[in-house]
Amino acid sequence: MQSSITVRVPAKVNAQLAVGGRRSDGYHGVASVFFSVGLYDEVTVTPADRLRITVAGTDAAFVPTDPSNLAAKAALLLGARYGIEPNVHLHIDKGIPVAGGMAGGSADGAAALVGCDALWGTGADRSVLLELAAELGSDVPFSLTGGVALGEGRGERLTPVPTAGSFHWVFATAEGGLSTPAVYGECDRLRELTGGSSDTEVPVPATDPALLEALRTGDPGALGAALRNDLQAAALSLRPALADTLRAGTDAGAIGALVSGSGPTCAFVAKDAAAAAALAAALTASGTCRTARPAEGPVPGAVLVRRPLVPAPNGPVSRAD
Ligand code: ATP
């Protein structure tokens, strides 16, 4: 019997986040182009006498260790589906900014689904994992799949977007997070000032063909020009200093800049790896962010990085993969 499973899961940035009006159920329809990038959390699942969460990494203190943690919810959901007591220790090593608009909690939910499935040997179909992921939250299915995908509905209905090659991003993190519901609320408030915020008053969210073309052809300049986030004005309204971060990145040579999701992380596109490294250094030195890190994408979604240790038929213990 094996002792633990580790799953690595990436962050996302929305290369486009078009937000429709507030619906009667309180949600907003979106057309989101999710883009997975190489900033990672790792979730390690180990058998335990009860469900337990521990968290390490920057801002770990702001991550709940009670049943509200999305990784705990994932273990409970998968266990309920297969009649298994979710007695596991979930250890989360955070590399994704917390409350940073990069779907860190969703990533951990997806990783816990994959990790518990592997540990318990439930062998859940991909379609079942995706269904459970959508129950956990609108961004969780994309954390499972990774790559680049168009998300519709609340973001959970995914269609893969053909993408050529790799793009170079830089992510500037901020001190303190922004609450996603607060940013949507501010978006509604700003829209009320100019014509209304309901789904009959705001155009139906749609994808920009120029963005899809930039991704299809692997053109970083065109990607940078096509970035769009309908939540950006709201994030800037709640955190005006983010305008300085965006400006610092553009002044330092970024070919595209936007607030990532609900913020406050700011995302920049660079033309290649060398430009991304230089841009990250310039942003860190600018004093307008906590730190800036380069990351490439797209990358795959939640994947096992450590398989059970098994004895080889006639030899030493080796990894199963
Ligand atoms: P999104 O982009 O999906 O809106 P986010 O990236 O802005 O989310 P998260 O890092 O997911 O933000 O954190 C949002 C809140 O979710 C946190 O303040 C925290 O209270 C809660 N949360 C629950 N589970 C986790 C988790 N595993 N990691 C981080 N935050 C979590």
Residues whose N, C-alpha, C, O or C-beta is under 5 A from the ligand:
A	BS01	ATP	F62 V63 P64 S68 N69 L70 A71 P97 V98 A99 G100 G101 M102 A103 G104 G105 S106 D108 D139 L178 T180 G261 G263
